[in-house]
């Protein structure tokens, strides 16, 4: 039995998945034309085709439009593909309607390879190493190394080459591990396809789920609503099939497809018998034979033409910072040469020093640290919370997310109602009304022999006392129907002989029309029901009548008993998760197809402040700038279509927000692709899951909160590395350039500068393993180049002051006989490493640098760096670098300089945090 609510909240439309059967396309018998053999050219022969599947493709020009080289060139929108009957397709693919045998499938998988796009396959370690060499930072280092070699500064060139090799090895190894880890995570949510295969030639075919990667030409597959088209296919049977193929043609509306021959189509994409990889089933079902897989599909050809996807916000920010640094690094050598030539009369002998200074300005370990931080965060997230990161930069993007768009049903609420209140005719609480309504639900289920109660009846039965229901005896029932909009049961009450009680419940208007009421009373009760419906509640009316035992069931002249209000059951963890997201600076906006009152009620019950409500009819009247302005202060968007969700997402992005979108249906696909971070649960439609950046174990906001924390953890470590590394490097460069102009000799030899830089790089890799302070997790981890530049300049200048203060210490400590130049190099080498260690500890915003109970990785790394600075000058390695032991008085004076520097650094850090907190607190 089904009872509608009086509120304007229609139940969701049922989703019906059609079976795979349909009208078969009957092939027209005709004399077969001479066809080439299945594999006309042996692999490896001079005439072999460039693709293993090319023989199939050449034999099937009408199926896939292949060119003579086995490619997949489009014949053009105005060119009709030659006709090929289904019988010819089977013959040329060496298959049939029963599909392949397992042995045939295995043999073809070996021959043609996995059904994956070429650029989606995990690159090998050598390829990753070659890619690392092409990195802009590495290219700059190589150029500087070549310059050093050109002037025969072999020591400088050797150390630069060592830096390049170490950086490339670390980056390639990290990316290789990250790729393997990400591939393993993707396999946890791997898309499967229903394929029809046989164990042997003479056995019946069996359908089973198979990973899409194992699909081969000749396989017979079954498709249903929400399924991705796993390869290029030719339809065998179809029922009401429509397909999204916007990825290939740009058409936003689904395209009708049919296995029936349909002459007169223009172009291969308009052929209704063909479906292509990259599309998805919008409705209906089909059985099809695979004609091309992997790199031989039209989707792969389109990918080769379009190239890389656009960079994300995070990638653009990192690239922006990187190119600024590269420009400075390239400008440094000529500036140093000109300054030394003008003020000191030096020539090309300062070029190796200038090159070393430029290398010191370059954070060549940035790609290594970014990959390591994101890969560790993704692996931890999958292991502890079941969240799969399908694209590594998306982890940083979700950490930067400040707006999350969600649907109401299944996210904030469960897909079932619960009883809210039972009211009498005056609007006061009355449990007797609930007892009558539950009795009607129970005996309707028993007497009409329904398979199961509907959602409203389940809510009534769950809220009622079971013993009270058993006190009645059911007599007869008239089930709910859409015309009457109510249901009636007749029960016998113990102790009342000769009479029965008739109970009617249903839509408020339908019940009121059957009650003995005056017009004024009926209007008052209608207003009472409308008030509760406007509050986002579903409302049922309940009426009874005492009838003679032998009287016929009549639904009129009833006595109105009261109303039962119901609300959507809240998701168990929704309130806690929303509070957690709000505490992290993430605003949740509800984009729902439901009634606005229902969505507002759910938000209010969960403690979410509703800033405004916007319905679809109002949204359609707004221009894009008007929507951007209104979306800023709107919490609930109701009656939304997929197009509305996409437009709202774009409006929020135009307002400067980083937007995440949680969706699970095919209709959510446009918004998932538009959002900065697309999120889907594991049980989402295949096409939605494949297009999501993050896949959740369930549709639970708590998991998103964990993902936000992991993203900010990784983003915080990356930002900390950039702040500390670049400010320290800038300070060292300023100090070295100044000292080079003030001293009669170079402040440090080029090899010493480069070894110092190598020590810096090794120590700073610890930031990938640091644990940020809780304050870092409370705000979006946005990498703002301007804020980063302000930090670098301010703290870099402070670092340069500390370095220059060392001049006085060295001048005082090194008075007397000896090699002042070697001692100066040693003293400044030690001071630079010690100040770097102090900076790492004091400016690291992790727990280890903030009074944690145990030292963190950054603290231990800083200690190691300080140890190298103290011990290396007196070691044989130091002697090889031109360093010498320092007098004891120097260490005492240096300790005083470092103490003053630490105090100034702490004061500057405190002021920076106060200014940053005030900036974040501004509305």
Secondary structure, DSSP 8 states (H G I E B T S, - for coil): -----SSS-----------S--EE-------------TT-S-TTSTT--SSTTHHHHHH-HHHH---TTS------TT-------HHHHHHHHT--TT--BHHHHHHHHHHH--SS-GGGS---HHHHHHHHHTSHHHHHHHHHHHHHHHTT-HHHHHHHHHHHHHHHHHHHHHHHHHHHHHHHHHHHT--EEEEEEBSSTTS--EEEEEEGGG--TT-EEEE-TT-B--SEEEEEEEEEEEEE-HHHH---S-EE--SS--TT--SGGG-TTEE-TT-EEEEEEEEEEEEE-GGGSHHHHHHHHH-S----HHHHHHHHHHHHHHHHHHHHHHHHHHHHHHHT---GGGHHHHHHHHHHT--TTHHHHHHHHHHHHHHHHHHHH--EESSTHHHHHHHH--EEEE-SBTTTEEEEEEEEEEE-TTS-B-HHHHHHHHHHHHHHHHHTT-SS--HHHHHHHHHS-HHHHTTEEEEEEEEEETTTTEEEEEEEETT-TTEEEEEEEE-HHHHHHTB---HHHHHHHHHHHHHHHHTT-EEEEEEEEEEETT------SBEEEEEEEEEEEE-TTHHHHHHHHHHTT-EEEEE-SS-HHHHHHHHHHTT-----EEEHHHHTT--HHHHHHHHTT--EEES--HHHHHHHHHHHHHTT--EEEE--SGGGHHHHHHSSEEEEETTS-HHHHHH-SEEESSS-HHHHHHHHHHHHHHHHHHHHHHHHHHHHHHHHHHHHHHHHHHSSS-SS-HHHHHHHHHHHHHHHGGGGG--B-GGGGGS-----HHHHHHHHHHHHHHHHHHHHHHHHHHHHHT-SSS-HHHHHHHHHHHHHHHHHHHHHHHH--BGGGTT-SS--HHHHHHHHHHHHHHHGGGSHHHHHTT-----HHHHHHHHHHHHHHHHHHHHHHHHHHHHHHHHHH--
